[in-house]
Amino acid sequence: MESDRFDDAVRALFSEPSRRDVIRALIGLAVGTLLAPVVRDGDAAADKKGKKAHRHKEKRKNKRKKKNSDRCPKNSAFCQNPDESAAGQLSGCCNTRTDGEGNPYEVCTDCGCCPYNESTCCRGALYGLCCASGSQCSQSSDFKNVACCSPDDKVCFGGCCDAGEECCTTTANVPYCCAKGLTCKKSGGNTCV
């Protein structure tokens, strides 16, 4: 059975082809010549698992890295906000020059670029404040109001009150303080009784 198939294949190879078979072969040769470089590149790019290599993505990544470094002028570095969606305006270029003591003028924080001596970030939903070291961060319950309070102040829902004052908020959640001996009255404005 196998010998019959082999004999048929040998006869087909050595038989005289028709004009139609010759034209088909020439067209196949021309198409194969045109497509060979494309197919060869695709096969060469395939890795051991049969997936194509991502050579172009590496080039794009390298271009992006170059763009990030070129984004800022000399003596500065790009400070990427860790959560761009919340407050993209916090990203920027920080001044990397140093003062006479070797400290940088600005440092990168969650609030973006902050002066070296005010590198504590007090971040709200819409903006962030650079606070001095040791200060307290005061945030409202909805994170729309933030403030930097000194260590002696009382933190007041996005504001600061003196130690003896009472912390209050308006009906719109705006913080205010009532002097010692007075209490808050919930209203549309600053009302102490």
C-alpha positions in Angstrom: 0.0 0.0 0.0 2.8 2.4 1.0 4.8 1.5 -2.1 1.9 2.3 -4.4 1.7 5.9 -2.9 5.4 6.3 -3.3 5.2 5.2 -6.9 2.3 7.6 -7.6 4.2 10.5 -6.1 7.4 9.8 -8.2 5.3 9.5 -11.4 3.6 12.9 -10.6 7.0 14.5 -10.1 8.5 13.3 -13.4 5.4 13.7 -15.6 5.1 16.6 -18.0 3.1 19.4 -16.4 0.3 21.2 -18.3 0.4 24.9 -19.1 -2.0 25.6 -16.3 0.2 23.8 -13.8 3.2 25.8 -14.9 1.3 29.1 -14.6 0.1 28.1 -11.1 3.7 27.2 -10.1 5.0 30.6 -11.3 2.3 32.6 -9.5 3.0 30.6 -6.4 6.7 31.3 -6.7 6.1 35.0 -7.2 3.7 35.3 -4.2 6.0 33.1 -2.1 8.9 35.4 -2.9 7.0 38.5 -1.9 5.6 37.0 1.4 8.8 35.2 2.5 10.4 38.2 4.3 7.1 38.9 6.2 6.7 35.2 7.2 10.4 34.8 8.1 10.3 37.9 10.4 7.2 36.6 12.1 8.8 33.2 12.7 12.1 34.7 13.8 10.3 36.9 16.4 8.5 34.0 17.9 9.9 32.7 21.2 10.0 29.2 22.5 6.4 29.2 23.6 5.1 30.2 20.2 4.4 33.8 21.2 5.7 36.7 19.2 8.3 38.8 20.9 7.4 42.4 21.8 10.4 44.2 20.5 8.5 47.4 19.7 7.1 47.8 23.2 10.7 47.9 24.6 11.5 50.7 22.2 8.4 52.6 23.3 9.3 52.2 26.9 12.7 53.5 26.3 11.3 56.5 24.5 8.9 57.2 27.4 11.8 57.0 29.9 13.7 59.5 27.8 10.7 61.8 27.6 10.3 61.7 31.4 13.8 62.8 32.0 13.6 65.5 29.3 10.4 66.8 30.8 12.2 68.8 33.5 15.0 71.3 33.0 18.6 70.8 34.2 19.0 70.6 38.0 15.5 69.3 38.5 13.8 65.9 38.6 10.2 64.9 37.7 8.1 64.1 40.8 5.3 61.7 39.9 2.2 61.9 42.0 1.5 58.3 43.1 -2.3 58.8 42.5 -2.5 60.8 39.3 -6.3 60.3 39.1 -7.0 62.1 42.4 -5.0 65.3 41.9 -2.8 65.3 38.8 -1.7 68.9 39.4 0.5 67.6 42.3 3.1 66.2 39.8 5.8 68.5 38.6 9.6 69.2 38.5 11.4 69.5 41.8 14.5 71.7 42.1 17.4 69.3 43.0 20.0 71.9 43.7 21.4 71.9 47.2 21.8 74.6 49.8 25.1 75.3 51.6 24.4 72.4 54.0 23.9 69.9 51.2 20.1 69.7 51.5 18.0 69.8 48.4 15.8 72.9 47.9 12.8 70.7 47.2 11.9 67.0 47.8 9.3 64.8 46.1 6.3 63.9 48.4 2.8 62.7 47.9 1.8 66.4 47.6 4.3 66.9 44.8 7.4 69.1 45.2 7.8 70.5 48.7 10.5 72.7 50.2 13.1 70.7 52.1 12.1 72.1 55.5 8.3 71.6 54.8 8.4 68.0 53.5 5.4 66.7 55.5 2.5 66.2 53.1 -1.1 67.0 54.2 -3.2 65.8 51.4 -6.8 66.3 50.6 -9.1 65.3 47.8 -8.4 68.4 45.7 -5.0 69.6 46.8 -2.1 69.0 49.1 -0.2 71.2 51.5 3.5 71.1 52.4 3.7 71.2 56.2 6.7 71.8 58.4 8.2 68.7 60.2 6.3 67.9 63.4 3.2 69.7 62.3 -0.3 68.1 62.5 -2.4 67.5 59.4 -6.0 68.5 59.8 -8.5 67.1 57.3 -12.2 67.5 57.0 -14.4 64.4 56.9 -14.9 64.8 53.1 -11.2 65.6 52.6 -12.0 68.9 50.8 -10.5 71.1 53.5 -6.9 70.5 54.8 -4.7 72.6 57.0 -1.2 72.4 58.6 -1.6 72.8 62.4 1.3 73.5 64.8 2.0 70.9 67.5 0.2 73.0 70.1 -2.9 73.6 68.0 -6.1 71.6 68.2 -6.9 69.9 64.9 -10.4 71.0 63.7 -11.9 69.2 60.7 -9.6 70.8 58.1 -8.8 73.8 60.2 -6.7 74.7 63.4 -7.9 76.1 66.7 -5.8 77.3 69.7 -5.5 74.8 72.5 -8.3 76.3 74.7 -10.8 76.9 71.9 -13.6 74.7 70.8 -13.6 73.2 67.3 -16.8 73.7 65.3 -18.2 73.3 61.8 -20.9 75.1 59.9 -23.8 73.2 58.2 -21.6 73.2 55.0 -18.8 71.5 57.0 -16.5 74.6 57.1 -14.4 74.6 60.2 -14.3 77.5 62.7 -13.2 78.0 66.3 -15.1 79.3 69.3 -13.2 81.1 72.1 -12.7 79.6 75.5 -16.0 79.4 77.4 -18.2 79.5 74.3 -19.8 76.6 72.5 -20.8 75.9 68.9 -24.2 76.4 67.5 -24.8 74.6 64.2 -25.7 77.2 61.6 -24.7 78.4 58.2 -22.0 80.6 59.6 -19.6 81.0 62.5 -22.0 81.0 65.5 -20.6 80.7 69.0 -22.9 81.0 72.1 
